């Protein structure tokens, strides 16, 4: 089972590849705060219609609201609720935001990111390469650390996004 934060859903939706996220992750669970970010306040956001339909993205209410309140306020409500819901469901957490990932890992959660989804898609034969999709994500305004991308592309056996400067 995978609980998702808002960011990866928006990222895949922005580039028209929400189906790829579905193919790799299967069913996603999202807390109410993520639902509100995507469908309530974000009704015009990419992915809002798919989330509202609830066919493979299902919303769940966090049971322990006090645990959510105890998480640092520097995290968004969706991130805080996703961390607690993943804990309650003993599920993996799909989140890209660094502070949220660090906190989730410190709490013992298994954390996935958008790049891991792409890696699984490539290994599963759903896509031939991750590099073009990473370029699409970046072009759509999704931020991913350059060093993380470089290492990931190397692990996937693909060329870097930008050629390294010549060494002297």
C-alpha positions in Angstrom: 0.0 0.0 0.0 1.3 3.5 -0.8 0.2 6.8 0.7 0.9 9.8 -1.5 1.6 13.4 -0.8 0.4 16.1 -3.3 3.7 16.8 -5.1 4.2 13.6 -7.0 0.5 13.4 -8.1 0.7 17.0 -9.5 4.1 16.3 -11.1 2.9 13.3 -13.0 -0.4 15.0 -13.9 1.4 18.1 -15.2 3.2 16.1 -17.8 0.2 14.0 -18.7 1.7 10.8 -17.2 -0.6 10.2 -14.3 -1.4 6.8 -15.9 2.3 5.9 -15.5 2.1 6.6 -11.8 -1.0 4.4 -11.6 0.7 1.6 -13.6 3.6 1.5 -11.2 2.0 2.3 -7.8 -1.4 0.8 -8.3 -3.8 2.2 -5.8 -2.8 5.3 -3.9 -4.2 6.4 -0.6 -4.3 10.1 0.2 -5.2 11.9 3.4 -7.9 14.5 3.5 -5.4 17.4 3.4 -3.9 16.2 0.2 -7.4 15.7 -1.3 -8.2 19.3 -0.3 -5.0 20.6 -1.9 -5.8 18.8 -5.1 -9.6 18.9 -5.4 -10.8 21.6 -3.0 -8.5 24.5 -3.2 -6.8 23.1 -6.3 -9.8 22.1 -8.4 -8.0 23.5 -11.5 -4.7 21.7 -10.7 -3.5 18.9 -12.9 -4.8 15.6 -11.5 -7.7 17.1 -9.7 -10.3 15.3 -11.8 -8.7 11.9 -11.4 -8.4 12.4 -7.7 -12.1 13.5 -7.4 -13.2 10.4 -9.3 -11.4 8.3 -6.8 -11.0 5.3 -9.1 -7.4 4.5 -8.1 -6.6 7.4 -5.7 -8.6 6.9 -2.5 -8.9 9.4 0.3 -8.7 8.4 3.9 -9.0 10.3 7.2 -6.1 10.3 9.6 -7.2 8.7 12.9 -4.6 10.4 15.1 -5.1 14.2 14.6 -2.9 14.9 17.6 0.1 13.2 15.9 -0.4 15.4 12.9 -0.5 18.5 15.1 2.8 17.4 16.7 4.7 17.4 13.4 6.7 20.5 12.5 4.6 23.3 11.0 7.3 23.8 8.4 5.7 20.9 6.6 2.4 21.5 4.7 -0.7 20.0 6.1 -0.8 17.4 3.3 2.8 16.3 4.1 2.0 16.0 7.8 -1.2 14.0 7.2 0.5 11.8 4.6 3.3 10.9 7.1 0.8 10.0 9.8 -1.5 8.1 7.5 1.4 6.1 6.2 2.4 5.3 9.7 -1.2 4.3 10.7 -1.6 2.1 7.6 2.0 0.7 7.8 2.4 1.8 4.2 5.1 3.2 1.9 5.1 7.0 1.5 5.3 8.6 -1.9 6.8 12.1 -1.2 9.4 14.2 -2.9 9.8 17.2 -0.5 13.2 16.8 1.3 12.1 17.8 4.8 9.1 15.5 4.7 11.2 12.6 3.4 13.7 13.1 6.2 11.1 13.2 8.9 9.3 10.1 7.4 12.6 8.2 7.3 13.4 9.2 10.8 10.0 7.8 11.9 10.8 4.4 10.2 8.7 4.8 7.1 9.7 3.4 3.7 9.9 6.5 1.4 9.5 6.5 -2.3 9.9 9.4 -4.6 9.0 10.3 -8.2 12.3 9.1 -9.5 11.8 5.7 -7.9 8.5 5.4 -9.7 10.3 6.2 -12.9 12.9 3.6 -12.2 10.3 1.0 -11.5 8.5 1.9 -14.7 11.7 1.5 -16.7 12.6 -1.8 -15.0 9.0 -3.0 -15.7 9.3 -2.2 -19.4 6.6 0.5 -19.2 9.0 3.1 -20.5 12.2 2.8 -22.5 14.1 5.6 -20.7 13.7 7.8 -17.7 15.7 10.8 -19.0 13.0 12.3 -21.3 10.4 12.1 -18.5 12.8 13.8 -16.0 13.3 16.5 -18.6 9.5 16.9 -19.0 9.2 17.2 -15.2 11.9 19.9 -15.0 10.4 21.7 -18.0 7.0 21.7 -16.2 8.6 23.4 -13.2 9.0 20.4 -10.9 12.3 20.8 -9.0 14.6 17.9 -8.5 18.1 18.2 -7.1 20.7 18.1 -10.0 23.0 15.7 -8.1 20.1 13.4 -7.3 19.2 13.4 -11.0 22.8 12.8 -12.1 23.2 9.8 -9.7 19.8 8.4 -10.7 20.5 8.6 -14.4 23.8 6.9 -13.9 22.1 4.1 -12.0 19.6 3.7 -14.8 22.5 3.5 -17.4 21.4 6.7 -19.1 23.2 9.8 -20.2 23.2 13.0 -18.0 20.7 15.7 -18.8 23.4 18.2 -19.5 26.9 17.2 -20.6 29.5 17.6 -17.9 32.1 20.3 -18.6 35.4 19.1 -20.0 38.0 18.4 -17.4 41.4 19.9 -17.8 
